[in-house]
Amino acid sequence: MAVYPVDWVDAFTNRPFGGNGCAVVDDSGAMSDADCIAFTRETSLVECTFIGVADAKVRYVMATGEIPFAGHPTIASVGSLLHRGLIPGDTLTIESGAGVIDIRLDRSGGETWIEMTQIAPTFGPTLPAEEVAAAVGLTAGHIIGQPQVVSTGLPFCITVIRDQDALRRAALMPDLAAFAKRHAIPNVDEVFPYLVTLSGASEVGATFARLLLSPPLPPEDAFTGSATGATAAYLWHHGLIDSPSYIAEQGHAMGRPGQARVEVLGPPDAITGVKVAGQAHVLISGDLLV
């Protein structure tokens, strides 16, 4: 029987049961792909990470298989390393399937914020508003502008919703699974609509978002750090925000409020990356016996 240290970490929050949970396993690449997927399914989480502490190489695994990068698991992985006293300074790099992710720790305000710099965005195809709306139980009139596939390491169909009432009414529809599969792009099996409004769930937020998912994944993601970066790039590129820095919020409608500090790097027509920062709370720490 193999024994691996594991932490269950709530990311993009500083309190238990907020933000988005992720199990971080220190396996140094030893676990098989099948066991990684089985463990993720066992947790019922959207994603888990499997990390090599010595080289800070992270594998991101969903119930459907491995993906190149994910935001809240990156924050959770760094939170786990901090919890175990394995980060000597305030900077480190993580090797992901989408490239090297620079990490900076901001301890200036009495609490630690984990800031990751996501890679420069890739702007993919635009998609019909009526098709995206149908996949989440809305109409094209609820959508501002043109939904577009954008990636800062993992692609999403960024979709701006007119108001929070419509955002909260959005529902998992039978068309969502078909939509996700139909709009596959190279190296990625599926793309989901990421729904965002240009107002926060709280007074400090500038955006509020939801990500609905289809089986075998959970029905909704509590906080999606990779989509937050892609959204910031989309909004800045298309002139939908006045400032490249703002507070993004997600998960409040699920009772798991999460918050990120966001900063788009570069001018709207030449974005070089996106900084997304969040906090992490280690909820459970122990050993995985496989």
C-alpha positions in Angstrom: 0.0 0.0 0.0 1.3 3.4 -1.0 1.0 6.4 1.4 0.8 10.0 0.0 0.4 13.2 2.0 -2.9 15.0 1.0 -4.5 18.3 1.9 -8.1 19.4 1.2 -7.9 23.1 0.5 -10.6 25.7 -0.1 -9.3 28.1 -2.7 -10.2 31.8 -3.3 -11.3 32.1 0.3 -9.8 32.7 3.8 -12.5 30.7 5.6 -13.6 27.0 5.7 -16.4 25.9 3.3 -16.0 29.0 1.1 -14.5 29.3 -2.4 -13.7 26.1 -4.2 -12.4 22.9 -2.7 -9.4 20.9 -4.1 -7.6 17.9 -2.8 -3.8 18.3 -3.3 -1.8 15.0 -3.3 2.0 14.9 -3.0 2.6 11.9 -5.2 5.8 13.1 -7.1 4.3 11.6 -10.3 4.0 8.1 -8.8 0.2 7.5 -9.0 -1.2 6.1 -12.3 -3.5 8.1 -14.4 -6.3 5.7 -13.6 -5.8 6.1 -9.8 -5.6 9.9 -10.1 -9.0 9.9 -12.0 -10.5 7.4 -9.5 -9.4 9.6 -6.6 -10.9 12.7 -8.1 -14.2 10.9 -8.7 -14.0 9.6 -5.1 -13.9 13.2 -3.8 -16.7 14.5 -6.0 -14.6 17.6 -6.5 -14.3 19.2 -10.0 -10.5 18.9 -9.9 -7.7 17.5 -7.8 -4.0 18.1 -8.2 -1.0 15.7 -8.0 2.2 17.5 -7.2 5.9 16.8 -7.2 7.2 18.9 -4.3 10.8 18.7 -5.4 10.2 20.2 -8.9 6.8 21.9 -8.3 5.3 20.0 -11.2 1.5 19.8 -11.0 -0.9 17.5 -12.7 -4.5 18.7 -12.9 -7.1 15.9 -13.0 -10.8 16.0 -13.4 -13.3 13.1 -13.2 -13.1 13.0 -17.0 -9.3 13.0 -17.2 -6.2 15.3 -17.0 -6.3 18.9 -18.2 -3.3 21.2 -18.8 -4.1 23.9 -16.2 -6.7 25.1 -13.7 -6.8 28.2 -11.5 -8.3 27.2 -8.2 -6.2 24.0 -8.0 -3.1 26.2 -8.5 -4.0 28.4 -5.6 -4.9 25.2 -3.6 -1.6 23.6 -4.4 0.4 26.6 -3.3 -1.8 26.8 -0.2 -0.9 23.1 0.6 2.9 23.8 0.1 2.6 26.8 2.5 0.8 24.7 5.0 3.6 22.1 5.0 6.3 24.8 5.2 7.7 24.0 1.8 7.9 27.5 0.3 11.0 29.3 1.8 10.5 32.7 0.2 7.7 34.7 -1.5 8.1 33.5 -5.1 8.2 30.2 -6.9 7.3 28.7 -10.2 4.9 25.8 -11.0 5.3 23.7 -14.1 1.9 23.0 -15.7 0.7 21.4 -18.9 0.1 25.0 -20.2 3.6 26.2 -19.3 5.4 27.7 -16.4 3.2 29.6 -13.9 4.9 32.4 -11.9 3.7 32.6 -8.3 4.1 35.5 -5.9 3.0 35.6 -2.2 1.7 38.9 -0.9 1.8 38.9 2.9 1.6 42.7 3.2 -1.9 43.0 4.6 -1.6 40.5 7.5 -3.1 37.7 5.3 -1.4 35.7 2.5 -2.6 36.2 -1.0 -1.3 33.8 -3.6 -0.9 35.5 -7.0 -0.5 33.5 -10.2 0.4 35.0 -13.5 -1.6 33.2 -16.2 -0.1 33.1 -19.8 -1.1 35.6 -22.5 -4.6 34.9 -23.8 -5.5 33.1 -26.9 -8.7 34.5 -28.5 -10.6 31.7 -30.3 -13.8 31.6 -32.3 -16.9 33.6 -31.5 -20.1 31.5 -31.1 -23.8 32.3 -31.7 -25.4 34.0 -28.7 -28.6 32.1 -29.2 -26.8 28.7 -29.1 -24.9 29.6 -26.0 -28.0 30.9 -24.3 -30.0 27.8 -25.2 -27.4 25.6 -23.5 -27.9 27.4 -20.2 -31.6 28.0 -20.3 -31.5 31.7 -21.3 -32.3 33.7 -24.5 -29.9 35.6 -26.8 -31.4 38.8 -25.4 -29.8 38.1 -22.0 -26.3 38.2 -23.6 -24.2 41.3 -24.2 -21.9 41.2 -27.2 -20.6 38.0 -28.8 -19.6 34.9 -26.8 -16.0 34.0 -27.5 -13.7 31.1 -26.7 -10.7 32.5 -24.7 -7.9 30.7 -23.0 -5.1 31.7 -20.5 -4.2 28.1 -20.1 -7.6 26.5 -20.3 -10.4 27.6 -22.8 -13.9 28.8 -21.9 -16.7 30.4 -23.8 -16.8 33.8 -22.2 -20.4 35.0 -22.1 -21.4 38.4 -20.6 -24.9 38.3 -19.1 -27.0 41.5 -18.8 -27.9 41.3 -15.2 -27.6 39.1 -12.1 -31.2 38.0 -12.2 -30.6 36.3 -15.5 -27.3 34.9 -14.3 -29.0 33.4 -11.2 -31.8 31.9 -13.4 -29.3 30.2 -15.7 -29.7 26.4 -15.4 -28.1 23.2 -16.4 -29.8 22.2 -19.7 -29.6 19.0 -21.7 -28.0 21.0 -24.5 -25.1 21.9 -22.3 -23.3 18.6 -22.6 -23.8 18.6 -26.4 -22.6 22.2 -26.6 -19.4 21.4 -24.6 -18.6 18.4 -26.9 -19.5 20.2 -30.1 -17.2 23.1 -29.5 -14.0 21.2 -28.8 -10.7 22.8 -29.8 -7.2 21.3 -30.3 -5.8 19.5 -27.2 -9.1 20.1 -25.2 -12.0 17.7 -25.1 -14.7 20.3 -24.4 -15.5 24.0 -23.7 -18.1 25.2 -21.3 -19.8 28.7 -21.2 -18.5 30.9 -18.5 -21.3 33.3 -17.5 -20.3 36.7 -16.1 -22.1 40.0 -15.2 -20.5 43.4 -15.0 -21.5 43.9 -11.3 -20.3 42.1 -8.2 -22.2 39.9 -5.7 -20.9 42.3 -3.0 -20.0 46.0 -2.8 -16.4 45.3 -3.6 -16.9 43.1 -6.6 -16.7 44.3 -10.2 -17.9 41.0 -11.7 -19.9 38.0 -10.6 -19.8 34.7 -12.5 -21.1 31.2 -12.7 -19.8 28.0 -14.5 -22.4 25.3 -15.1 -21.0 21.8 -15.9 -22.4 18.5 -17.2 -22.0 15.0 -15.8 -19.9 13.3 -14.7 -18.7 16.6 -13.3 -20.5 18.4 -10.4 -23.4 20.6 -11.7 -21.6 23.9 -10.9 -18.1 25.1 -10.2 -17.8 27.3 -7.1 -14.8 29.4 -8.3 -13.0 29.1 -11.6 -9.6 30.8 -11.5 -8.6 29.9 -15.0 -11.9 31.3 -16.4 -11.5 34.4 -14.3 -8.2 35.1 -16.1 -9.7 34.4 -19.5 -12.7 36.6 -18.7 -10.5 39.5 -17.6 -8.6 39.3 -20.9 -11.9 39.2 -22.8 -13.4 42.2 -21.0 -10.2 44.3 -21.3 -9.7 43.4 -24.9 -13.3 44.3 -25.9 -13.5 47.5 -23.8 -16.1 46.2 -21.4 -14.1 47.3 -18.3 -12.5 50.7 -17.6 -9.6 49.4 -15.4 -7.4 46.4 -15.9 -7.5 45.7 -12.2 -10.6 44.7 -10.3 -12.2 42.2 -7.8 -13.9 39.1 -9.4 -16.5 37.1 -7.4 -18.1 33.7 -7.8 -19.8 31.0 -5.8 -22.1 33.3 -3.7 -25.3 31.7 -5.1 -24.0 28.3 -4.0 -23.2 29.5 -0.4 -19.5 29.2 -1.2 -18.5 32.9 -1.8 -15.1 33.3 -3.4 -13.1 36.3 -4.4 -10.0 37.1 -6.6 -7.9 40.1 -7.2 -7.4 40.4 -11.0 -5.0 42.5 -13.1 -4.6 42.3 -16.9 -1.1 43.0 -18.1 -0.6 45.1 -21.2 -2.8 47.2 -23.5 -6.1 45.8 -24.7 -4.7 44.8 -28.1 -1.5 43.3 -26.8 -2.2 41.5 -23.5 0.9 39.7 -22.2 -0.7 37.8 -19.2 -3.2 38.0 -16.4 -2.5 38.1 -12.7 -5.2 36.3 -10.6 -4.7 36.2 -6.8 -6.6 34.4 -4.1 -6.4 33.1 -0.6 -6.4 29.5 0.6 -7.7 27.7 3.6 -6.5 24.2 4.5 -9.6 22.3 5.6 -8.3 18.7 6.1 -4.7 17.4 6.2 -3.7 13.7 6.3 -2.6 10.7 4.2 -4.0 9.0 1.1 -3.7 5.2 1.3 -3.8 3.6 -2.1 
